[in-house]
Amino acid sequence: MSGELKLESLPESIYKIMSRERVQEILEAWRSNPMRIPYIAKVTVNIGVGESGERLQKAMQLLERLTGRKPVPRAAKRSIREFGVRRGENIAAVVTLRRRVAEEFLRKVFEGIGFRVKASSFDEYGNLSVGIKEYLVLPGAKYDAEIGIYGMDIAITMERKGYRVMRRRRARSRIPRRHRVSREEAMLFLSLKYNVNIVP
């Protein structure tokens, strides 16, 4: 199994979510076939402001400062008259992180939320979404009066080796359910890698 995933670092809280037998079953599958060990494919950070203009520009500036990557604006898919949102209007800023940059940012996120994640935040394919009310909880973040206070949503996409077949141009095919990352595997992986406590 990967050297980064050490069983002795596994928080006891994981056993409130799944049995010890199930944990051992997953770990044994990873040991016998390293191709089944999941990994973080990407981390998507989103700040929704609900309008274009100055607030959106400040959100994009903040995202670039926090992640070191240039964000892109996202447009509304439909009009919402009650909120004054028009279809096609840029209302959010998004940045996608991968590899080392994604892992370093995630460490800050987990530290900011106290290394606690609700089990309900995981979907059936092991992807995780967490929200932060204020960016100031991230280690090293400093308040800027010109920018103000913003919250953000962080989405973590989990994959394992072999997912390339659904993105390649030639002979593209679907990933069978048996090869997709399960909710339990994602919980166990993040518990081992980041010492995250999964709470019911």
Rosetta constraint file for C-alpha pairs under 8 A:
AtomPair CA 1 CA 5 HARMONIC 7.22 0.50
AtomPair CA 1 CA 30 HARMONIC 6.17 0.50
AtomPair CA 1 CA 31 HARMONIC 4.79 0.50
AtomPair CA 1 CA 34 HARMONIC 6.17 0.50
AtomPair CA 1 CA 37 HARMONIC 7.83 0.50
AtomPair CA 2 CA 34 HARMONIC 7.59 0.50
AtomPair CA 2 CA 37 HARMONIC 7.96 0.50
AtomPair CA 4 CA 193 HARMONIC 6.49 0.50
AtomPair CA 5 CA 189 HARMONIC 7.57 0.50
AtomPair CA 5 CA 192 HARMONIC 5.40 0.50
AtomPair CA 5 CA 193 HARMONIC 5.61 0.50
AtomPair CA 6 CA 10 HARMONIC 7.29 0.50
AtomPair CA 6 CA 192 HARMONIC 6.30 0.50
AtomPair CA 6 CA 193 HARMONIC 7.78 0.50
AtomPair CA 7 CA 192 HARMONIC 6.77 0.50
AtomPair CA 9 CA 192 HARMONIC 5.97 0.50
AtomPair CA 9 CA 195 HARMONIC 6.52 0.50
AtomPair CA 10 CA 14 HARMONIC 7.63 0.50
AtomPair CA 10 CA 191 HARMONIC 5.93 0.50
AtomPair CA 10 CA 192 HARMONIC 5.12 0.50
AtomPair CA 10 CA 195 HARMONIC 6.44 0.50
AtomPair CA 11 CA 191 HARMONIC 6.55 0.50
AtomPair CA 11 CA 192 HARMONIC 7.69 0.50
AtomPair CA 11 CA 195 HARMONIC 6.30 0.50
AtomPair CA 11 CA 196 HARMONIC 7.18 0.50
AtomPair CA 11 CA 197 HARMONIC 6.20 0.50
AtomPair CA 12 CA 16 HARMONIC 7.76 0.50
AtomPair CA 12 CA 197 HARMONIC 7.98 0.50
AtomPair CA 13 CA 17 HARMONIC 7.33 0.50
AtomPair CA 13 CA 197 HARMONIC 5.72 0.50
AtomPair CA 13 CA 198 HARMONIC 6.06 0.50
AtomPair CA 13 CA 199 HARMONIC 6.74 0.50
AtomPair CA 14 CA 18 HARMONIC 6.41 0.50
AtomPair CA 14 CA 187 HARMONIC 7.77 0.50
AtomPair CA 14 CA 188 HARMONIC 7.18 0.50
AtomPair CA 14 CA 191 HARMONIC 7.42 0.50
AtomPair CA 14 CA 197 HARMONIC 6.87 0.50
AtomPair CA 14 CA 198 HARMONIC 5.92 0.50
AtomPair CA 14 CA 199 HARMONIC 7.80 0.50
AtomPair CA 15 CA 19 HARMONIC 5.54 0.50
AtomPair CA 15 CA 20 HARMONIC 6.23 0.50
AtomPair CA 16 CA 199 HARMONIC 7.66 0.50
AtomPair CA 16 CA 200 HARMONIC 7.37 0.50
AtomPair CA 17 CA 119 HARMONIC 7.71 0.50
AtomPair CA 17 CA 198 HARMONIC 7.49 0.50
AtomPair CA 17 CA 199 HARMONIC 7.51 0.50
AtomPair CA 17 CA 200 HARMONIC 6.63 0.50
AtomPair CA 18 CA 22 HARMONIC 6.37 0.50
AtomPair CA 18 CA 23 HARMONIC 6.96 0.50
AtomPair CA 18 CA 184 HARMONIC 7.63 0.50
AtomPair CA 19 CA 23 HARMONIC 6.42 0.50
AtomPair CA 20 CA 24 HARMONIC 6.20 0.50
AtomPair CA 21 CA 25 HARMONIC 6.12 0.50
AtomPair CA 22 CA 26 HARMONIC 6.31 0.50
AtomPair CA 23 CA 27 HARMONIC 6.24 0.50
AtomPair CA 23 CA 188 HARMONIC 7.52 0.50
AtomPair CA 24 CA 28 HARMONIC 5.97 0.50
AtomPair CA 25 CA 29 HARMONIC 6.31 0.50
AtomPair CA 26 CA 30 HARMONIC 6.36 0.50
AtomPair CA 26 CA 185 HARMONIC 6.95 0.50
AtomPair CA 27 CA 31 HARMONIC 6.19 0.50
AtomPair CA 28 CA 32 HARMONIC 6.11 0.50
AtomPair CA 29 CA 33 HARMONIC 6.10 0.50
AtomPair CA 29 CA 36 HARMONIC 7.31 0.50
AtomPair CA 30 CA 34 HARMONIC 5.24 0.50
AtomPair CA 30 CA 35 HARMONIC 7.50 0.50
AtomPair CA 30 CA 36 HARMONIC 5.63 0.50
AtomPair CA 30 CA 37 HARMONIC 5.38 0.50
AtomPair CA 33 CA 37 HARMONIC 7.72 0.50
AtomPair CA 35 CA 160 HARMONIC 6.92 0.50
AtomPair CA 35 CA 161 HARMONIC 5.61 0.50
AtomPair CA 36 CA 160 HARMONIC 6.09 0.50
AtomPair CA 36 CA 161 HARMONIC 6.87 0.50
AtomPair CA 36 CA 179 HARMONIC 7.78 0.50
AtomPair CA 37 CA 160 HARMONIC 6.23 0.50
AtomPair CA 37 CA 161 HARMONIC 7.89 0.50
AtomPair CA 38 CA 158 HARMONIC 6.56 0.50
AtomPair CA 38 CA 159 HARMONIC 5.50 0.50
AtomPair CA 38 CA 160 HARMONIC 4.38 0.50
AtomPair CA 38 CA 161 HARMONIC 7.49 0.50
AtomPair CA 38 CA 181 HARMONIC 6.70 0.50
AtomPair CA 38 CA 185 HARMONIC 7.65 0.50
AtomPair CA 38 CA 186 HARMONIC 7.34 0.50
AtomPair CA 38 CA 189 HARMONIC 7.23 0.50
AtomPair CA 39 CA 158 HARMONIC 5.82 0.50
AtomPair CA 39 CA 159 HARMONIC 5.62 0.50
AtomPair CA 39 CA 160 HARMONIC 5.79 0.50
AtomPair CA 40 CA 98 HARMONIC 7.86 0.50
AtomPair CA 40 CA 99 HARMONIC 7.52 0.50
AtomPair CA 40 CA 103 HARMONIC 7.89 0.50
AtomPair CA 40 CA 156 HARMONIC 6.98 0.50
AtomPair CA 40 CA 157 HARMONIC 6.06 0.50
AtomPair CA 40 CA 158 HARMONIC 4.83 0.50
AtomPair CA 40 CA 159 HARMONIC 6.39 0.50
AtomPair CA 41 CA 98 HARMONIC 6.50 0.50
AtomPair CA 41 CA 99 HARMONIC 7.33 0.50
AtomPair CA 41 CA 156 HARMONIC 7.78 0.50
AtomPair CA 41 CA 157 HARMONIC 5.58 0.50
AtomPair CA 41 CA 158 HARMONIC 5.51 0.50
AtomPair CA 41 CA 159 HARMONIC 5.80 0.50
AtomPair CA 42 CA 96 HARMONIC 6.68 0.50
AtomPair CA 42 CA 97 HARMONIC 5.62 0.50
AtomPair CA 42 CA 98 HARMONIC 4.73 0.50
AtomPair CA 42 CA 99 HARMONIC 7.24 0.50
AtomPair CA 42 CA 102 HARMONIC 6.62 0.50
AtomPair CA 42 CA 156 HARMONIC 6.15 0.50
AtomPair CA 42 CA 157 HARMONIC 5.41 0.50
AtomPair CA 42 CA 158 HARMONIC 7.45 0.50
AtomPair CA 43 CA 96 HARMONIC 5.77 0.50
AtomPair CA 43 CA 97 HARMONIC 5.05 0.50
AtomPair CA 43 CA 98 HARMONIC 6.40 0.50
AtomPair CA 43 CA 102 HARMONIC 5.77 0.50
AtomPair CA 43 CA 106 HARMONIC 7.95 0.50
AtomPair CA 43 CA 154 HARMONIC 6.85 0.50
AtomPair CA 43 CA 155 HARMONIC 5.70 0.50
AtomPair CA 43 CA 156 HARMONIC 4.68 0.50
AtomPair CA 43 CA 157 HARMONIC 6.33 0.50
AtomPair CA 44 CA 94 HARMONIC 6.97 0.50
AtomPair CA 44 CA 95 HARMONIC 5.86 0.50
AtomPair CA 44 CA 96 HARMONIC 4.51 0.50
AtomPair CA 44 CA 97 HARMONIC 6.27 0.50
AtomPair CA 44 CA 154 HARMONIC 5.72 0.50
AtomPair CA 44 CA 155 HARMONIC 5.08 0.50
AtomPair CA 44 CA 156 HARMONIC 6.53 0.50
AtomPair CA 45 CA 94 HARMONIC 5.66 0.50
AtomPair CA 45 CA 95 HARMONIC 5.38 0.50
AtomPair CA 45 CA 96 HARMONIC 6.41 0.50
AtomPair CA 45 CA 97 HARMONIC 8.00 0.50
AtomPair CA 45 CA 152 HARMONIC 6.83 0.50
AtomPair CA 45 CA 153 HARMONIC 5.82 0.50
AtomPair CA 45 CA 154 HARMONIC 4.66 0.50
AtomPair CA 45 CA 155 HARMONIC 6.53 0.50
AtomPair CA 46 CA 92 HARMONIC 7.01 0.50
AtomPair CA 46 CA 93 HARMONIC 5.77 0.50
AtomPair CA 46 CA 94 HARMONIC 4.50 0.50
AtomPair CA 46 CA 95 HARMONIC 6.69 0.50
AtomPair CA 46 CA 152 HARMONIC 5.62 0.50
AtomPair CA 46 CA 153 HARMONIC 5.17 0.50
AtomPair CA 46 CA 154 HARMONIC 6.44 0.50
AtomPair CA 47 CA 59 HARMONIC 6.60 0.50
AtomPair CA 47 CA 92 HARMONIC 5.61 0.50
AtomPair CA 47 CA 93 HARMONIC 5.32 0.50
AtomPair CA 47 CA 94 HARMONIC 6.56 0.50
AtomPair CA 47 CA 150 HARMONIC 7.49 0.50
AtomPair CA 47 CA 151 HARMONIC 6.66 0.50
AtomPair CA 47 CA 152 HARMONIC 4.75 0.50
AtomPair CA 47 CA 153 HARMONIC 6.49 0.50
AtomPair CA 48 CA 91 HARMONIC 6.21 0.50
AtomPair CA 48 CA 92 HARMONIC 4.18 0.50
AtomPair CA 48 CA 93 HARMONIC 6.47 0.50
AtomPair CA 48 CA 152 HARMONIC 7.37 0.50
AtomPair CA 49 CA 55 HARMONIC 6.84 0.50
AtomPair CA 49 CA 56 HARMONIC 6.27 0.50
AtomPair CA 49 CA 59 HARMONIC 7.79 0.50
AtomPair CA 49 CA 91 HARMONIC 5.72 0.50
AtomPair CA 49 CA 92 HARMONIC 5.66 0.50
AtomPair CA 50 CA 83 HARMONIC 7.89 0.50
AtomPair CA 50 CA 85 HARMONIC 6.99 0.50
AtomPair CA 50 CA 91 HARMONIC 4.64 0.50
AtomPair CA 50 CA 92 HARMONIC 6.69 0.50
AtomPair CA 51 CA 55 HARMONIC 7.46 0.50
AtomPair CA 51 CA 56 HARMONIC 6.85 0.50
AtomPair CA 51 CA 85 HARMONIC 6.83 0.50
AtomPair CA 51 CA 89 HARMONIC 7.43 0.50
AtomPair CA 51 CA 90 HARMONIC 6.67 0.50
AtomPair CA 51 CA 91 HARMONIC 4.51 0.50
AtomPair CA 51 CA 92 HARMONIC 7.60 0.50
AtomPair CA 52 CA 56 HARMONIC 5.44 0.50
AtomPair CA 52 CA 57 HARMONIC 7.88 0.50
AtomPair CA 52 CA 89 HARMONIC 6.74 0.50
AtomPair CA 52 CA 90 HARMONIC 5.33 0.50
AtomPair CA 52 CA 91 HARMONIC 5.29 0.50
AtomPair CA 52 CA 92 HARMONIC 7.92 0.50
AtomPair CA 53 CA 57 HARMONIC 6.39 0.50
AtomPair CA 54 CA 58 HARMONIC 6.23 0.50
AtomPair CA 55 CA 59 HARMONIC 6.23 0.50
AtomPair CA 56 CA 60 HARMONIC 6.25 0.50
AtomPair CA 56 CA 91 HARMONIC 6.80 0.50
AtomPair CA 56 CA 92 HARMONIC 6.56 0.50
AtomPair CA 56 CA 93 HARMONIC 6.95 0.50
AtomPair CA 57 CA 61 HARMONIC 6.18 0.50
AtomPair CA 58 CA 62 HARMONIC 6.12 0.50
AtomPair CA 58 CA 147 HARMONIC 5.58 0.50
AtomPair CA 59 CA 63 HARMONIC 6.22 0.50
AtomPair CA 59 CA 93 HARMONIC 6.56 0.50
AtomPair CA 59 CA 147 HARMONIC 7.56 0.50
AtomPair CA 59 CA 150 HARMONIC 7.34 0.50
AtomPair CA 60 CA 64 HARMONIC 6.27 0.50
AtomPair CA 60 CA 70 HARMONIC 7.92 0.50
AtomPair CA 60 CA 71 HARMONIC 5.98 0.50
AtomPair CA 60 CA 72 HARMONIC 7.48 0.50
AtomPair CA 60 CA 73 HARMONIC 7.73 0.50
AtomPair CA 60 CA 93 HARMONIC 5.64 0.50
AtomPair CA 60 CA 94 HARMONIC 7.85 0.50
AtomPair CA 61 CA 65 HARMONIC 6.28 0.50
AtomPair CA 62 CA 66 HARMONIC 6.18 0.50
AtomPair CA 62 CA 147 HARMONIC 7.30 0.50
AtomPair CA 63 CA 67 HARMONIC 5.98 0.50
AtomPair CA 63 CA 68 HARMONIC 7.77 0.50
AtomPair CA 63 CA 69 HARMONIC 7.66 0.50
AtomPair CA 63 CA 70 HARMONIC 7.67 0.50
AtomPair CA 63 CA 71 HARMONIC 6.59 0.50
AtomPair CA 63 CA 93 HARMONIC 7.82 0.50
AtomPair CA 63 CA 94 HARMONIC 7.92 0.50
AtomPair CA 63 CA 95 HARMONIC 7.29 0.50
AtomPair CA 64 CA 68 HARMONIC 5.08 0.50
AtomPair CA 64 CA 69 HARMONIC 5.19 0.50
AtomPair CA 64 CA 70 HARMONIC 5.29 0.50
AtomPair CA 64 CA 71 HARMONIC 6.28 0.50
AtomPair CA 65 CA 69 HARMONIC 7.84 0.50
AtomPair CA 66 CA 141 HARMONIC 7.46 0.50
AtomPair CA 67 CA 97 HARMONIC 7.99 0.50
AtomPair CA 67 CA 101 HARMONIC 7.81 0.50
AtomPair CA 67 CA 105 HARMONIC 6.92 0.50
AtomPair CA 69 CA 95 HARMONIC 6.98 0.50
AtomPair CA 69 CA 97 HARMONIC 7.76 0.50
AtomPair CA 70 CA 95 HARMONIC 6.77 0.50
AtomPair CA 71 CA 93 HARMONIC 6.18 0.50
AtomPair CA 71 CA 94 HARMONIC 5.29 0.50
AtomPair CA 71 CA 95 HARMONIC 4.41 0.50
AtomPair CA 71 CA 96 HARMONIC 7.72 0.50
AtomPair CA 72 CA 93 HARMONIC 5.64 0.50
AtomPair CA 72 CA 94 HARMONIC 5.44 0.50
AtomPair CA 72 CA 95 HARMONIC 6.39 0.50
AtomPair CA 73 CA 90 HARMONIC 5.93 0.50
AtomPair CA 73 CA 91 HARMONIC 7.21 0.50
AtomPair CA 73 CA 92 HARMONIC 5.63 0.50
AtomPair CA 73 CA 93 HARMONIC 4.47 0.50
AtomPair CA 73 CA 94 HARMONIC 6.24 0.50
AtomPair CA 74 CA 90 HARMONIC 5.27 0.50
AtomPair CA 74 CA 91 HARMONIC 6.12 0.50
AtomPair CA 74 CA 92 HARMONIC 5.02 0.50
AtomPair CA 74 CA 93 HARMONIC 5.84 0.50
AtomPair CA 74 CA 94 HARMONIC 6.84 0.50
AtomPair CA 75 CA 87 HARMONIC 7.31 0.50
AtomPair CA 75 CA 88 HARMONIC 5.04 0.50
AtomPair CA 75 CA 89 HARMONIC 5.02 0.50
AtomPair CA 75 CA 90 HARMONIC 3.95 0.50
AtomPair CA 75 CA 91 HARMONIC 5.67 0.50
AtomPair CA 75 CA 92 HARMONIC 6.90 0.50
AtomPair CA 76 CA 85 HARMONIC 7.33 0.50
AtomPair CA 76 CA 86 HARMONIC 6.84 0.50
AtomPair CA 76 CA 87 HARMONIC 5.11 0.50
AtomPair CA 76 CA 88 HARMONIC 5.18 0.50
AtomPair CA 76 CA 89 HARMONIC 5.54 0.50
AtomPair CA 76 CA 90 HARMONIC 6.22 0.50
AtomPair CA 76 CA 91 HARMONIC 6.24 0.50
AtomPair CA 77 CA 87 HARMONIC 5.50 0.50
AtomPair CA 77 CA 88 HARMONIC 6.32 0.50
AtomPair CA 78 CA 85 HARMONIC 7.97 0.50
AtomPair CA 78 CA 86 HARMONIC 6.68 0.50
AtomPair CA 78 CA 87 HARMONIC 4.35 0.50
AtomPair CA 78 CA 88 HARMONIC 7.29 0.50
AtomPair CA 79 CA 84 HARMONIC 7.85 0.50
AtomPair CA 79 CA 85 HARMONIC 5.37 0.50
AtomPair CA 79 CA 86 HARMONIC 4.31 0.50
AtomPair CA 79 CA 87 HARMONIC 4.45 0.50
AtomPair CA 80 CA 84 HARMONIC 6.15 0.50
AtomPair CA 80 CA 85 HARMONIC 5.01 0.50
AtomPair CA 80 CA 86 HARMONIC 6.48 0.50
AtomPair CA 80 CA 87 HARMONIC 7.90 0.50
AtomPair CA 81 CA 85 HARMONIC 6.10 0.50
AtomPair CA 81 CA 86 HARMONIC 7.48 0.50
AtomPair CA 85 CA 89 HARMONIC 7.12 0.50
AtomPair CA 97 CA 101 HARMONIC 6.13 0.50
AtomPair CA 97 CA 102 HARMONIC 4.75 0.50
AtomPair CA 98 CA 102 HARMONIC 4.74 0.50
AtomPair CA 98 CA 103 HARMONIC 7.64 0.50
AtomPair CA 99 CA 103 HARMONIC 6.38 0.50
AtomPair CA 100 CA 104 HARMONIC 6.13 0.50
AtomPair CA 101 CA 105 HARMONIC 6.21 0.50
AtomPair CA 102 CA 106 HARMONIC 6.11 0.50
AtomPair CA 103 CA 107 HARMONIC 6.35 0.50
AtomPair CA 104 CA 108 HARMONIC 6.76 0.50
AtomPair CA 105 CA 109 HARMONIC 6.35 0.50
AtomPair CA 106 CA 110 HARMONIC 6.11 0.50
AtomPair CA 107 CA 111 HARMONIC 6.12 0.50
AtomPair CA 107 CA 194 HARMONIC 7.02 0.50
AtomPair CA 108 CA 112 HARMONIC 6.00 0.50
AtomPair CA 108 CA 138 HARMONIC 5.68 0.50
AtomPair CA 108 CA 139 HARMONIC 5.93 0.50
AtomPair CA 109 CA 113 HARMONIC 6.37 0.50
AtomPair CA 109 CA 138 HARMONIC 6.04 0.50
AtomPair CA 110 CA 114 HARMONIC 6.13 0.50
AtomPair CA 110 CA 115 HARMONIC 4.73 0.50
AtomPair CA 110 CA 116 HARMONIC 7.23 0.50
AtomPair CA 110 CA 194 HARMONIC 7.79 0.50
AtomPair CA 110 CA 196 HARMONIC 7.27 0.50
AtomPair CA 111 CA 115 HARMONIC 5.52 0.50
AtomPair CA 111 CA 138 HARMONIC 7.23 0.50
AtomPair CA 111 CA 139 HARMONIC 7.34 0.50
AtomPair CA 112 CA 137 HARMONIC 4.90 0.50
AtomPair CA 112 CA 138 HARMONIC 4.79 0.50
AtomPair CA 112 CA 139 HARMONIC 6.49 0.50
AtomPair CA 113 CA 132 HARMONIC 7.79 0.50
AtomPair CA 113 CA 137 HARMONIC 7.34 0.50
AtomPair CA 115 CA 194 HARMONIC 7.95 0.50
AtomPair CA 115 CA 195 HARMONIC 7.07 0.50
AtomPair CA 115 CA 196 HARMONIC 4.73 0.50
AtomPair CA 115 CA 197 HARMONIC 5.88 0.50
AtomPair CA 116 CA 196 HARMONIC 5.83 0.50
AtomPair CA 116 CA 197 HARMONIC 4.81 0.50
AtomPair CA 116 CA 198 HARMONIC 6.01 0.50
AtomPair CA 116 CA 199 HARMONIC 6.84 0.50
AtomPair CA 117 CA 121 HARMONIC 7.14 0.50
AtomPair CA 117 CA 130 HARMONIC 7.80 0.50
AtomPair CA 117 CA 196 HARMONIC 7.03 0.50
AtomPair CA 117 CA 197 HARMONIC 6.27 0.50
AtomPair CA 117 CA 198 HARMONIC 5.06 0.50
AtomPair CA 117 CA 199 HARMONIC 6.10 0.50
AtomPair CA 118 CA 122 HARMONIC 7.90 0.50
AtomPair CA 118 CA 198 HARMONIC 5.68 0.50
AtomPair CA 118 CA 199 HARMONIC 4.88 0.50
AtomPair CA 118 CA 200 HARMONIC 5.91 0.50
AtomPair CA 119 CA 187 HARMONIC 7.79 0.50
AtomPair CA 119 CA 198 HARMONIC 5.82 0.50
AtomPair CA 119 CA 199 HARMONIC 5.80 0.50
AtomPair CA 119 CA 200 HARMONIC 5.38 0.50
AtomPair CA 120 CA 200 HARMONIC 7.34 0.50
AtomPair CA 121 CA 128 HARMONIC 5.65 0.50
AtomPair CA 121 CA 129 HARMONIC 5.65 0.50
AtomPair CA 121 CA 130 HARMONIC 6.74 0.50
AtomPair CA 122 CA 126 HARMONIC 5.74 0.50
AtomPair CA 122 CA 127 HARMONIC 5.56 0.50
AtomPair CA 122 CA 128 HARMONIC 4.53 0.50
AtomPair CA 122 CA 129 HARMONIC 6.79 0.50
AtomPair CA 122 CA 183 HARMONIC 6.25 0.50
AtomPair CA 122 CA 187 HARMONIC 7.89 0.50
AtomPair CA 123 CA 127 HARMONIC 5.50 0.50
AtomPair CA 123 CA 128 HARMONIC 6.55 0.50
AtomPair CA 123 CA 183 HARMONIC 6.27 0.50
AtomPair CA 124 CA 182 HARMONIC 6.09 0.50
AtomPair CA 124 CA 183 HARMONIC 5.12 0.50
AtomPair CA 125 CA 158 HARMONIC 7.77 0.50
AtomPair CA 125 CA 180 HARMONIC 6.42 0.50
AtomPair CA 125 CA 181 HARMONIC 5.36 0.50
AtomPair CA 125 CA 182 HARMONIC 4.97 0.50
AtomPair CA 125 CA 183 HARMONIC 5.63 0.50
AtomPair CA 126 CA 157 HARMONIC 7.60 0.50
AtomPair CA 126 CA 158 HARMONIC 6.06 0.50
AtomPair CA 126 CA 181 HARMONIC 5.59 0.50
AtomPair CA 126 CA 182 HARMONIC 5.09 0.50
AtomPair CA 126 CA 183 HARMONIC 4.08 0.50
AtomPair CA 126 CA 184 HARMONIC 7.19 0.50
AtomPair CA 126 CA 185 HARMONIC 6.97 0.50
AtomPair CA 126 CA 186 HARMONIC 4.87 0.50
AtomPair CA 126 CA 187 HARMONIC 7.43 0.50
AtomPair CA 127 CA 155 HARMONIC 7.35 0.50
AtomPair CA 127 CA 156 HARMONIC 5.65 0.50
AtomPair CA 127 CA 157 HARMONIC 4.90 0.50
AtomPair CA 127 CA 158 HARMONIC 5.49 0.50
AtomPair CA 127 CA 183 HARMONIC 7.51 0.50
AtomPair CA 127 CA 186 HARMONIC 7.31 0.50
AtomPair CA 128 CA 155 HARMONIC 5.76 0.50
AtomPair CA 128 CA 156 HARMONIC 5.03 0.50
AtomPair CA 128 CA 157 HARMONIC 6.79 0.50
AtomPair CA 129 CA 153 HARMONIC 7.10 0.50
AtomPair CA 129 CA 154 HARMONIC 5.65 0.50
AtomPair CA 129 CA 155 HARMONIC 4.40 0.50
AtomPair CA 129 CA 156 HARMONIC 6.23 0.50
AtomPair CA 130 CA 153 HARMONIC 5.95 0.50
AtomPair CA 130 CA 154 HARMONIC 5.34 0.50
AtomPair CA 130 CA 155 HARMONIC 6.60 0.50
AtomPair CA 131 CA 151 HARMONIC 7.49 0.50
AtomPair CA 131 CA 152 HARMONIC 5.88 0.50
AtomPair CA 131 CA 153 HARMONIC 4.46 0.50
AtomPair CA 131 CA 154 HARMONIC 6.13 0.50
AtomPair CA 132 CA 137 HARMONIC 7.94 0.50
AtomPair CA 132 CA 151 HARMONIC 5.33 0.50
AtomPair CA 132 CA 152 HARMONIC 5.30 0.50
AtomPair CA 132 CA 153 HARMONIC 6.32 0.50
AtomPair CA 132 CA 154 HARMONIC 7.97 0.50
AtomPair CA 133 CA 150 HARMONIC 7.08 0.50
AtomPair CA 133 CA 151 HARMONIC 4.28 0.50
AtomPair CA 133 CA 152 HARMONIC 6.64 0.50
AtomPair CA 134 CA 149 HARMONIC 6.19 0.50
AtomPair CA 134 CA 150 HARMONIC 5.48 0.50
AtomPair CA 134 CA 151 HARMONIC 4.49 0.50
AtomPair CA 134 CA 152 HARMONIC 7.41 0.50
AtomPair CA 135 CA 141 HARMONIC 7.02 0.50
AtomPair CA 135 CA 149 HARMONIC 7.12 0.50
AtomPair CA 135 CA 150 HARMONIC 6.12 0.50
AtomPair CA 135 CA 151 HARMONIC 5.73 0.50
AtomPair CA 135 CA 152 HARMONIC 7.21 0.50
AtomPair CA 136 CA 141 HARMONIC 5.36 0.50
AtomPair CA 136 CA 142 HARMONIC 6.33 0.50
AtomPair CA 136 CA 143 HARMONIC 6.71 0.50
AtomPair CA 136 CA 149 HARMONIC 7.99 0.50
AtomPair CA 137 CA 141 HARMONIC 7.28 0.50
AtomPair CA 143 CA 148 HARMONIC 7.29 0.50
AtomPair CA 143 CA 149 HARMONIC 7.79 0.50
AtomPair CA 144 CA 148 HARMONIC 6.04 0.50
AtomPair CA 158 CA 181 HARMONIC 6.84 0.50
AtomPair CA 158 CA 186 HARMONIC 7.14 0.50
AtomPair CA 159 CA 163 HARMONIC 6.82 0.50
AtomPair CA 159 CA 180 HARMONIC 7.20 0.50
AtomPair CA 159 CA 181 HARMONIC 6.16 0.50
AtomPair CA 160 CA 180 HARMONIC 7.53 0.50
AtomPair CA 160 CA 181 HARMONIC 6.95 0.50
AtomPair CA 163 CA 167 HARMONIC 7.53 0.50
AtomPair CA 163 CA 175 HARMONIC 6.69 0.50
AtomPair CA 164 CA 168 HARMONIC 6.11 0.50
AtomPair CA 165 CA 171 HARMONIC 7.60 0.50
AtomPair CA 165 CA 172 HARMONIC 5.49 0.50
AtomPair CA 165 CA 173 HARMONIC 5.76 0.50
AtomPair CA 165 CA 174 HARMONIC 7.15 0.50
AtomPair CA 165 CA 175 HARMONIC 7.48 0.50
AtomPair CA 166 CA 172 HARMONIC 5.24 0.50
AtomPair CA 166 CA 173 HARMONIC 5.09 0.50
AtomPair CA 166 CA 174 HARMONIC 5.41 0.50
AtomPair CA 166 CA 175 HARMONIC 6.66 0.50
AtomPair CA 167 CA 172 HARMONIC 6.55 0.50
AtomPair CA 168 CA 172 HARMONIC 5.68 0.50
AtomPair CA 175 CA 179 HARMONIC 6.59 0.50
AtomPair CA 175 CA 180 HARMONIC 6.77 0.50
AtomPair CA 176 CA 180 HARMONIC 6.71 0.50
AtomPair CA 181 CA 185 HARMONIC 6.37 0.50
AtomPair CA 181 CA 186 HARMONIC 6.80 0.50
AtomPair CA 182 CA 186 HARMONIC 6.38 0.50
AtomPair CA 183 CA 187 HARMONIC 6.37 0.50
AtomPair CA 184 CA 188 HARMONIC 6.19 0.50
AtomPair CA 185 CA 189 HARMONIC 6.00 0.50
AtomPair CA 186 CA 190 HARMONIC 6.18 0.50
AtomPair CA 187 CA 191 HARMONIC 6.09 0.50
AtomPair CA 187 CA 198 HARMONIC 7.02 0.50
AtomPair CA 188 CA 192 HARMONIC 6.18 0.50
AtomPair CA 189 CA 193 HARMONIC 6.02 0.50
AtomPair CA 190 CA 194 HARMONIC 5.50 0.50
AtomPair CA 190 CA 195 HARMONIC 6.87 0.50
AtomPair CA 190 CA 196 HARMONIC 6.14 0.50
AtomPair CA 191 CA 195 HARMONIC 4.63 0.50
AtomPair CA 191 CA 196 HARMONIC 4.50 0.50
AtomPair CA 191 CA 197 HARMONIC 6.36 0.50
AtomPair CA 191 CA 198 HARMONIC 7.36 0.50
AtomPair CA 192 CA 196 HARMONIC 7.47 0.50
